[in-house]
Amino acid sequence: MNGVFEASCGQACKLARMQSICPSWKVRLLTLPIIIAVAAWFFVKPVRVILPEAAGVSCLSASVCVDDAARFREANELYAEGLAFVTPLLESIHGRPRVIFCASRACADSFGLGARSAVTLATFGTVIGPGAWKPYYVRHELIHYLQAERLGTLGLLFKPEWFVEGMAYGLSQDPRAPLAEPFESHRRRFLAWHAALVKQTVWQAAEGL
């Protein structure tokens, strides 16, 4: 009986079986973002700043997260100092940057810091490593946040490194001198460029870079 049905069904049956086995393009399209997000969570660790609690830290305020609750006050003071420093220097930050302060190497590694002292992922968030609990490090990363906010995440990718890193090192009052190259050269070039600005703001001038 099945053979007779198969013969009479022909291409229609084959097509029906294929559709039942293979998901439609709509299903694939809907599941693709989920697959990408899961892969990014495990393989591109800095994206964990988007949902830091899932990475094992405690966000004891809307903006400050720590892996050691006993050091929350210290972290909060560093955050407040950074905002107070950067705002009059480069205009107010419109958003509310989230900063994750890692007191342990394990925390830093869980966010993929590697050899870096700190990292800022556009306007999604910042991770401060165990050796970077210093005012100038926090200022440096807040400047990167402000760059992404003012120039756009994609726009920032096309700006020269001497501008992006030179601004962060130069305006954060980083006391280290000289910095390792090429960062010392970036700082000097930015400060010279910045000193030559007359009527334009740094953001207006940056549009032409």
C-alpha positions, 0 to 999 in steps of 0.5 A: 500500500505504501508503495502505491501511495509513494508512486502516486504522491511523487514529488509532492511527498518528497517535497513535504518530507524535505520541508519537515526535515529541513527548517525553513529560512524563517526559522534559520533567520530567527535562530541565527542571532541566538547562535551568534550571541551564545558563540560570542559569550563563550569565545569573545569574552569582552562582550560579557560586559553587556550582562556582567552578573551572568559572568559572576560579578555583583552590580551593587549600583546601576553603574558599578560592578565588583567581584569583591563586595568589600571593595565596592566603596573604593570602586564607587569612589574611583568611578565618581572621581573619573566622571567628575574629572572627564565631564568638565574636560570633554563635556558631559557623558550622556549615558551612564557608563557601566564599569566592572572592577575586577579585584581578582585575576580570575574575574579579569580573565572571565572578561577576556582582559588578557595582558590588558590592564582595562578595556572598554567595549564601545558604550556597552561597558568597561572592565578594570583589571586588578592592577588598574584601580587607579584614577588615571586608568578609570579616566582613560576608559571613561574617555574611550566611552565618551569617544564612542558616544560622541563619534559613534562606535563605527565612526571611532573605528576609522579614527587614527590611533594617535587620536583615540589612544593619544586622547585617553593617555594625554587627557587622563593625566597618566603620570607614567613617562615615557609610555611604551611606544607607540603610546608615548608618540600618540600622546605627544601628537594628540597633545600638540594637535589639541593645543593648536585647536582655537575655535573648534571643540575636540569633537568638531575637529575630530570629524575631519580626521 
